[in-house]
């Protein structure tokens, strides 16, 4: 799942929202946080509104674009890699799609 958030990775902190994200992660779904801003980077935990996302296991997309995140997830899942390896590779640049990490 790609979670497109505000600024440096901020999202609402309502219990119902966080519980849905927690439930997805508990079912083995990767939740990847990207920013909707044209410039900048996701920094989970920088502000209070992203701290809980980090605690429950949401992965930072740093400065990757939403479109690149979609393509990267499709590519990595298509290779047959396991969840842990996909999570690791989503956080590093494979072809210049992430400049901060």
C-alpha positions in Angstrom: 0.0 0.0 0.0 1.3 3.4 -0.8 0.3 6.1 1.7 0.5 9.5 0.2 0.9 12.0 3.1 1.5 15.6 3.8 4.9 17.3 3.9 7.5 15.2 5.6 5.2 12.2 6.1 2.4 13.6 8.2 -1.1 12.0 8.4 -4.1 12.1 10.6 -3.7 10.6 14.0 -7.4 9.5 14.5 -7.5 6.1 16.2 -9.7 4.5 13.4 -7.2 5.5 10.7 -4.1 4.2 12.6 -6.0 1.0 13.5 -6.6 0.4 9.8 -3.0 0.9 9.0 -2.0 -1.4 11.9 -4.3 -4.1 10.7 -2.9 -3.9 7.2 0.6 -4.3 8.5 -0.4 -7.2 10.8 -1.7 -9.0 7.7 1.7 -8.7 6.0 0.9 -5.7 3.8 3.7 -3.3 3.2 2.7 0.3 3.9 5.1 2.7 2.1 4.8 6.4 3.0 5.5 9.0 0.2 4.9 12.7 0.3 2.4 14.5 -2.0 4.7 17.6 -2.1 6.6 18.3 -5.3 9.8 18.7 -3.3 10.9 17.4 0.1 11.2 14.1 1.8 9.3 11.8 4.2 11.0 11.9 7.6 8.8 9.6 9.8 8.9 10.8 13.3 10.0 14.4 12.5 6.6 15.7 13.7 4.1 14.1 16.1 1.7 13.4 13.3 4.1 10.9 11.8 5.6 9.3 15.0 2.8 6.7 15.3 3.2 5.7 11.7 6.8 4.8 12.4 5.9 3.0 15.6 3.4 0.7 13.8 5.8 -0.2 11.0 5.1 2.3 8.1 8.1 2.5 5.8 9.6 5.8 4.7 9.7 6.5 1.0 12.1 9.5 1.5 11.8 11.6 -1.6 10.5 9.0 -4.1 7.6 10.1 -6.2 4.3 8.3 -6.0 4.6 7.1 -9.6 8.1 5.7 -8.9 6.9 4.0 -5.8 4.1 2.2 -7.7 6.6 1.1 -10.4 9.2 0.0 -7.9 6.7 -2.1 -5.9 5.4 -3.7 -9.0 8.9 -4.6 -10.1 10.0 -5.9 -6.7 6.9 -8.0 -6.2 7.3 -9.3 -9.8 10.7 -10.7 -8.9 9.2 -13.0 -6.4 11.1 -11.6 -3.4 9.8 -12.0 0.1 8.2 -9.2 2.1 11.3 -8.5 4.2 13.5 -8.1 1.1 11.0 -5.9 -0.6 10.8 -3.6 2.4 14.5 -3.4 2.5 14.9 -2.6 -1.2 12.0 0.0 -1.1 14.2 2.1 1.2 17.3 2.2 -1.0 17.8 3.6 -4.4 18.0 1.0 -7.2 18.0 3.4 -10.2 18.1 6.9 -8.8 14.5 7.0 -7.7 15.5 8.0 -4.1 18.1 10.6 -3.5 17.9 10.7 0.3 18.6 7.7 2.4 
